[in-house]
Amino acid sequence: MRYIILTIFLASLSGFSQTISKQVIGPGGGGFDTGTSKLSYTTGEVVVGAMTSEDGSIQLGNGYYPSLDLSTLNTQSPELKLQVKVYPNPTTEAIFITHPTEQFFEVRITDVSGKQILQTPHQRQEPLSVQTLTTGTYFVTVTTKDSKQTNTYKIIKQ
């Protein structure tokens, strides 16, 4: 008899239970439904951690949408292909341009406003005179003759 009463009681409770769909309490947001896709968004909420059941069927996020799983796509920094050295920096009279394998370069010097001061072919290890330049900051753009790779370096003329 006890089991029958307990079964009837539990069955009646399940008949009066409620189902709550996912809801968000936030200052703004909206959603779109095209039949095949559904997009919901909110604005102004803080990032909260999400808890998910092991099978992924239940998500709990304190009333907010579960946070995104962000991952890093690339951790390698881009490598400069043109391994040119421009020295000394700062300089007073001349700069030297070196590369492990390239022999000839096209060199262009511009000031900070972008005005081209000098454009000349240049050979490795030859000094490039900067005596005529006024004191200031300049950009030296070096382009290889063969591979057409380009890098720009900032130099200071004292």
Order of alpha helices (4+ residues) and beta strands (2+ residues): alpha-beta-beta-beta-beta-beta-beta-beta-beta-beta-beta-beta
